[in-house]
Amino acid sequence: MTSAEAGTLRRLAPPARRFLAHRKGVLVRLALWSLAESGQAFLVGHAVARSVDDGFLAGDPRRGLLWLGIALVAVLSGARVVRGVFAQLAGVTEPLRDGLVRRAVDRSMARAARGGPGGTDRAAVSRLTNQVEIARDSFAGLVLTLRSFVFTAAGALLGLLSLHPALLVVVLPPLAAGLALFLVTLRPMAAAQRRALAADEALGDHAARARAALRDLAACGTGPGTERSGADLVADAAAAARTLAGWAAVRTAALGVAGHLPVLALLVAVEWLRGHGVSVGALLGAFTYLVQSLLPALHTLMTALGAAGSRLLVVLDRILGAEPEPEPEPESDPRLGSGLESEPGSRPSTASGPGAAAFAVHTAAAPAVELRAVTLSYGVRAEPVLDALDLCVAPGEHLAVVGPSGIGKSTLTRLVAGTLAPSRGEVRVAGRPVTGRPAAELAALRVLVPQDAYVFSGTVGDNLAYLRTDASRAELDAAVGAFGLGPLVERLGGPDATVRPAELSPGERQLVTLVRAYLSPAPLLLLDEATCHLDPASEARAEEALAGRAGTLVVVAHRLSSAVRADRTLVLDGVRAQCGTHAELLGRSPLYRDLTGHWNS
């Protein structure tokens, strides 16, 4: 037994003793029914032997039939014994299940109440459903089979001894060999089962994280990396299943040794046994004990102990064991929930090498954003969302994008960010095509802030400086002040305090991600309704701070005030786009006048 398994048994022993101590009455009744099963096993083989030796071979068929009748009654009484056993078994297994459910719920609620990094218990669903049922079924199977084997084997072995001691000499060695081979598989099977459950929880954890960040995965183009991580977890689960299957094959061999060799040994040793005074009836009784009682009980025991025993030990350790220390968030997790465009392993400030220097020189005088006859359709026969759109945004310009819902505003930001390729035409940022560009180059040029802003578990400072890790405390304080985020930071406990994302409102999360974008060195900021949860005053303050930042700002407007504050506004109407100042568009764009009237109503 490994030290981990020994530690598990030490942890589980006290609650197991307390659980059984409160159910002494049920255990006593279960033992009484098991004694009846032991007597039944003894009586069947003994009656067969007596019917042959004292009845048929002795020329007294009536006595032989009488003994066979006794054996038949013993077999039929087995149904009543099994019924009584199952009635008492429910009194042990159902309280166990209820207790495990309460423990799993209490543990999950306590962990959620603590919050902080790793506070979310994503494995709780697995414990409440799959693992609790595994524990209940495994415990029921173990109690049933262990009890049956102990009492049935006692009755059968006592019967063999009563028939002739030489029978035990032939039967016991192969039984012991098969049992020993089986015991060898227990420890590695328990380890493999532990790995399988860990893989199951890890896969569920990954699925929960990815599902919570689907919008960011699509917006930031990090889906392939997440898909690879999921594939690795699936591969780990498959490897654990293959390991279990390998040890199951060894266990099958042990079952073959224990289940078939005793019968073969008895057949081979018939002549030797007859020479030592074993009667024909005793031989038939021995075969009856093996085939009817001992070997089925051993087979059931080895099957249950090999599968259910290891599962039960691991699952109980998961549910009843010590609360694990919170695990640090993987480095990739903040990217899943950051709300900002970022590829795994990249930062906007990390573009380097000779190519990066040439890139920077080339973009000095180029338009910040340029679309050349860009068309995009979500399907071969679908109407284009954007149709032959031309657009040029100068460096340092503040552009607002307006239009009805579903007209293509978010699509435009994704095209500019390089996370969506046009059907036709070309999209350039800082003079370079964005389609197919390396993630590091794109991340160095722009930040995309989607509508659903995610804050990851970490400190306030880590969240704010995520895209600029070298930001000084003075720069952080200045950015916090520019966005009016000071009260929130103070409420959370300062820049070094831990952020609990679930405790922030949608507007507060948007402010955090806007400050994060503000601190980024990327020259282009793309806001896709990233202020929709802010009140008008907070939105105005945030946009003014972002517009005053060095670089270009493109905002999908949520209110008219965003369009009024912008240098120019792009109106998307599904037919032709128009771009101009607020006053110009009021004069020449009916749609813009309608939107203005709607916003002002």
PyMOL commands that set and color helices and strands:
alter all, ss='L'
color gray80, all
select helices_A, chain A and resi 3-21+24-56+61-114+124-163+165-212+214-220+223-268+270-275+280-320+333-337+354-362+409-417+439-445+460-464+473-482+486-492+501-503+506-519+536-547+560-565+582-588+590-600
alter helices_A, ss='H'
color red, helices_A
select strands_A, chain A and resi 369-376+386-393+398-402+424-429+432-433+446-449+458-459+498-499+524-528+552-556+568-571+578-580
alter strands_A, ss='S'
color yellow, strands_A
deselect
rebuild
show_as cartoon
